[in-house]
């Protein structure tokens, strides 16, 4: 049996600043060719993780290993020369990247509605985001790291560029690790999930598998004892009704109603729970996979 290739392996990763640990004891594997949603509340370590995966920050503990050489990173603060024109930025990308794809960069810019002679400093936040993504995709990366890439884009532009990312993964096997707070959009584009909370990995793995291992139940509060066989992740009571996210598969037992949760329900209930045990699927667990590049 052929072992899956791991694009990114995070082993015991930690980063400590003066104020404390931003990440601690984080471990997961991201298989090649997946579009991964990196989610979590503000301060959970998403930006720190992405910067270390890009090689821009040195870990305090643990390590990040990549099986690929061509990596593009788009941080929250778009690192563009304000005095350059759009055309000059693309020319710089072409000169710095031997495998540069001018047509892909121009495709990303095409719907932006601004001329190639416009200076970066005169562009809106959404337009600068589009230029950053054009640079990142024009470099033909094998691993694309995106930190809140769609935050400054309007809904139509977000939908369009999500489609571009999905096409990249499908056509070229590009692995994407993307942080965002817009879970509904991630559900449409992503097939892998890493959930961070308090600087640690709480969920990681194939989204369909993670969803299938949970049920979102509603029922009478007095029937709570019948959930003893399931692991309750989170529960909320409103009057006589109880709502609970539980780890279980198969049919929902009476008197409970419900079924497989949505991705948004899964994420929000795990964040509300706080102390729920971590769950990583087999392909997300480091010990289940071959060494990166091995």
C-alpha positions as CSV (number, residue, x, y, z in Angstrom):
1,X,0.0,0.0,0.0
2,X,1.4,3.4,-1.0
3,X,1.7,5.8,2.0
4,X,0.3,9.3,1.5
5,X,2.7,12.1,1.0
6,X,2.8,14.7,3.7
7,X,3.2,18.3,2.5
8,X,3.6,19.7,6.0
9,X,4.5,18.0,9.3
10,X,4.2,19.9,12.6
11,X,5.9,18.1,15.5
12,X,5.6,19.3,19.1
13,X,5.7,22.9,17.8
14,X,5.8,25.7,20.2
15,X,6.5,29.5,20.1
16,X,7.0,31.6,23.2
17,X,6.9,35.4,23.4
18,X,7.4,37.6,26.4
19,X,3.7,37.5,27.2
20,X,3.6,33.7,27.1
21,X,3.1,30.8,24.7
22,X,1.4,31.5,21.4
23,X,1.6,27.8,20.4
24,X,2.6,24.9,22.5
25,X,3.0,21.1,21.8
26,X,1.2,21.3,18.4
27,X,1.5,18.3,16.2
28,X,-0.4,17.4,13.0
29,X,0.2,16.3,9.4
30,X,-1.2,18.0,6.3
31,X,-1.4,15.5,3.4
32,X,-0.3,16.9,0.0
33,X,-3.0,18.2,-2.3
34,X,-5.5,19.2,0.4
35,X,-7.1,22.6,0.9
36,X,-6.9,23.0,4.7
37,X,-9.0,25.4,6.8
38,X,-7.0,26.8,9.8
39,X,-9.5,28.1,12.2
40,X,-9.6,29.3,15.8
41,X,-10.3,32.5,17.9
42,X,-8.1,35.5,17.8
43,X,-4.9,34.8,19.7
44,X,-5.1,31.1,19.2
45,X,-1.8,31.0,17.3
46,X,-2.9,30.8,13.6
47,X,-0.6,33.6,12.3
48,X,2.3,32.3,14.4
49,X,1.8,28.8,12.9
50,X,1.7,30.0,9.4
51,X,4.8,32.2,9.8
52,X,6.7,29.2,11.2
53,X,5.5,27.0,8.4
54,X,6.8,29.6,6.0
55,X,10.2,29.7,7.7
56,X,9.8,33.3,8.8
57,X,9.8,32.5,12.6
58,X,12.0,30.2,14.5
59,X,10.2,27.8,16.8
60,X,10.9,27.8,20.6
61,X,10.2,24.1,20.6
62,X,9.5,21.4,18.1
63,X,9.8,21.7,14.4
64,X,8.0,22.2,11.1
65,X,9.1,20.0,8.1
66,X,8.0,20.4,4.5
67,X,8.3,18.0,1.6
68,X,8.1,20.7,-1.0
69,X,10.5,23.5,-2.1
70,X,8.2,26.1,-3.7
71,X,6.2,27.8,-0.9
72,X,4.2,31.0,-1.2
73,X,3.0,32.9,1.9
74,X,0.5,35.8,2.0
75,X,0.5,37.3,5.5
76,X,-2.2,39.5,7.0
77,X,0.0,42.6,6.4
78,X,0.4,42.6,2.6
79,X,4.2,43.0,2.1
80,X,4.1,45.0,-1.1
81,X,6.3,48.0,-2.1
82,X,3.9,51.0,-2.0
83,X,5.8,52.9,-4.7
84,X,5.8,50.1,-7.3
85,X,3.1,49.8,-10.0
86,X,1.2,46.6,-10.4
87,X,3.1,45.8,-13.5
88,X,6.4,46.3,-11.7
89,X,5.4,44.0,-8.9
90,X,4.6,41.3,-11.4
91,X,7.9,41.9,-13.2
92,X,9.7,41.4,-9.9
93,X,7.8,38.2,-9.3
94,X,8.8,37.0,-12.8
95,X,12.4,37.8,-12.2
96,X,12.6,36.1,-8.8
97,X,10.7,32.9,-9.7
98,X,12.1,30.7,-12.4
99,X,8.8,28.9,-12.8
100,X,6.7,32.1,-13.0
101,X,3.3,31.8,-14.5
102,X,2.3,35.2,-16.0
103,X,-1.1,34.0,-17.2
104,X,-2.1,32.8,-13.7
105,X,-1.0,36.1,-12.1
106,X,-3.0,38.0,-14.8
107,X,-6.0,35.8,-14.3
108,X,-6.1,36.7,-10.6
109,X,-5.8,40.4,-11.4
110,X,-8.2,40.4,-14.3
111,X,-11.4,41.0,-12.3
112,X,-9.8,43.6,-10.0
113,X,-10.9,46.6,-12.1
114,X,-7.6,48.5,-11.8
115,X,-4.9,49.2,-14.4
116,X,-1.5,47.6,-14.4
117,X,0.0,51.1,-14.2
118,X,-1.6,51.8,-10.8
119,X,0.7,52.2,-7.9
120,X,0.3,49.8,-4.9
121,X,0.0,52.7,-2.5
122,X,-3.1,54.0,-4.3
123,X,-5.0,50.7,-4.2
124,X,-7.7,49.7,-1.8
125,X,-7.1,46.9,0.7
126,X,-9.0,44.4,-1.4
127,X,-7.0,45.4,-4.5
128,X,-3.7,44.9,-2.7
129,X,-5.0,41.5,-1.5
130,X,-5.6,40.6,-5.2
131,X,-2.0,41.7,-6.1
132,X,-0.6,39.6,-3.2
133,X,-2.5,36.5,-4.4
134,X,-1.4,37.1,-8.0
135,X,2.2,37.1,-6.8
136,X,1.7,34.0,-4.7
137,X,-0.1,32.0,-7.4
138,X,2.1,33.2,-10.2
139,X,5.1,31.6,-8.4
140,X,3.4,28.2,-8.9
141,X,3.8,27.1,-5.3
142,X,3.5,23.5,-4.2
143,X,2.4,24.8,-0.7
144,X,0.4,28.0,-0.4
145,X,0.1,29.6,3.0
146,X,-2.7,32.2,3.4
147,X,-3.4,34.3,6.5
148,X,-6.9,35.7,6.4
149,X,-6.6,36.1,2.6
150,X,-10.2,37.1,1.9
151,X,-10.7,39.5,4.8
152,X,-10.7,42.7,2.7
153,X,-12.5,41.4,-0.3
154,X,-16.2,41.8,-1.1
155,X,-18.4,38.7,-1.2
156,X,-18.2,38.3,-5.0
157,X,-14.4,38.6,-5.1
158,X,-14.1,36.1,-2.2
159,X,-16.3,33.6,-4.1
160,X,-14.2,34.1,-7.3
161,X,-10.8,33.7,-5.7
162,X,-12.0,30.7,-3.6
163,X,-12.8,29.1,-7.0
164,X,-9.3,29.9,-8.2
165,X,-7.7,28.2,-5.1
166,X,-9.9,25.1,-5.6
167,X,-8.9,24.9,-9.3
168,X,-5.2,25.2,-8.3
169,X,-5.5,22.3,-5.9
170,X,-7.4,20.2,-8.4
171,X,-5.3,20.9,-11.5
172,X,-1.8,21.2,-10.0
173,X,-2.0,19.3,-6.7
174,X,-1.2,22.5,-4.8
175,X,-1.5,22.1,-1.0
176,X,-3.3,25.1,0.7
177,X,-3.3,26.0,4.4
178,X,-5.6,29.0,4.9
179,X,-6.7,30.8,8.0
180,X,-10.1,32.5,8.1
181,X,-13.0,33.4,10.4
182,X,-15.6,32.9,7.6
183,X,-16.4,29.3,8.3
184,X,-19.3,29.1,5.8
185,X,-17.0,29.9,2.9
186,X,-14.4,27.5,4.2
187,X,-16.9,24.7,4.1
188,X,-17.4,25.2,0.4
189,X,-13.7,25.2,-0.5
190,X,-11.8,23.2,2.1
191,X,-11.6,19.4,2.6
192,X,-9.3,19.4,5.6
193,X,-9.5,21.1,9.0
194,X,-7.0,22.2,11.7
195,X,-8.7,23.8,14.7
196,X,-6.6,25.7,17.2
197,X,-7.6,26.8,20.6
198,X,-5.4,28.3,23.4
199,X,-2.4,27.6,21.2
200,X,-3.0,23.8,20.8
201,X,-4.6,21.6,18.1
202,X,-8.1,20.5,19.1
203,X,-9.3,19.0,15.8
204,X,-7.4,18.0,12.7
205,X,-8.2,15.8,9.7
206,X,-10.5,15.3,6.7
207,X,-13.6,17.4,7.2
208,X,-16.1,14.7,6.1
209,X,-14.5,12.2,8.5
210,X,-14.5,14.6,11.4
211,X,-18.2,15.5,10.8
212,X,-19.2,11.8,10.5
213,X,-17.7,11.1,14.0
214,X,-20.0,13.7,15.6
215,X,-23.7,14.2,16.1
216,X,-25.6,17.4,17.0
217,X,-28.5,16.3,19.2
218,X,-31.5,18.0,20.8
219,X,-33.9,16.5,23.3
220,X,-35.4,16.8,26.7
221,X,-33.0,17.8,29.5
222,X,-34.2,15.0,31.7
223,X,-32.9,12.4,29.2
224,X,-29.3,13.6,29.5
225,X,-28.4,10.3,31.3
226,X,-29.0,8.4,28.0
227,X,-25.9,10.1,26.5
228,X,-23.6,8.3,28.9
229,X,-22.4,6.0,26.1
230,X,-21.3,9.0,24.0
231,X,-18.5,11.5,24.6
232,X,-20.2,14.8,25.1
233,X,-18.2,17.6,23.6
234,X,-20.5,20.5,24.6
235,X,-24.0,20.9,26.0
236,X,-26.4,23.8,26.4
237,X,-29.7,23.9,28.2
238,X,-32.6,26.2,27.4
239,X,-35.5,25.5,29.7
240,X,-36.3,21.9,29.4
241,X,-34.4,21.3,26.1
242,X,-30.8,20.2,25.9
243,X,-28.6,20.7,22.9
244,X,-25.4,18.6,22.8
245,X,-22.5,17.9,20.4
246,X,-21.4,14.4,21.0
247,X,-18.7,12.1,19.5
248,X,-20.6,9.1,18.1
249,X,-21.5,7.5,14.8
250,X,-24.5,5.7,13.6
251,X,-28.2,6.5,14.1
252,X,-29.4,9.0,16.7
253,X,-31.0,7.1,19.6
254,X,-34.5,8.1,20.9
255,X,-35.6,10.4,22.4
256,X,-32.9,12.5,20.7
257,X,-33.3,14.2,17.4
258,X,-30.6,15.6,15.1
259,X,-27.8,14.3,12.9
260,X,-24.4,15.1,11.5
261,X,-23.4,18.7,12.4
262,X,-22.4,21.4,9.9
263,X,-18.8,22.5,9.9
264,X,-19.8,25.7,11.6
265,X,-21.6,23.8,14.4
266,X,-18.6,21.5,14.8
267,X,-16.1,24.4,15.1
268,X,-18.2,26.6,17.4
269,X,-19.2,23.9,19.8
270,X,-15.6,22.8,20.2
271,X,-14.5,26.3,20.9
272,X,-17.3,26.8,23.4
273,X,-16.4,23.5,25.1
274,X,-12.8,24.6,25.7
275,X,-11.6,21.4,27.4
276,X,-12.9,18.8,25.0
277,X,-10.2,16.2,24.3
278,X,-8.4,16.7,21.0
279,X,-9.4,14.6,18.0
280,X,-7.1,13.9,15.1
281,X,-8.0,11.5,12.3
282,X,-5.4,8.9,11.1
283,X,-4.1,10.9,8.2
284,X,-3.6,14.0,10.5
285,X,-1.6,12.1,13.1
286,X,2.1,12.3,12.7
287,X,2.8,8.8,14.0
288,X,0.4,7.3,11.4
289,X,2.3,8.8,8.4
290,X,5.7,8.4,6.8
291,X,8.4,11.0,7.4
292,X,8.2,14.1,5.2
293,X,10.2,13.6,2.1
294,X,10.9,10.0,3.1
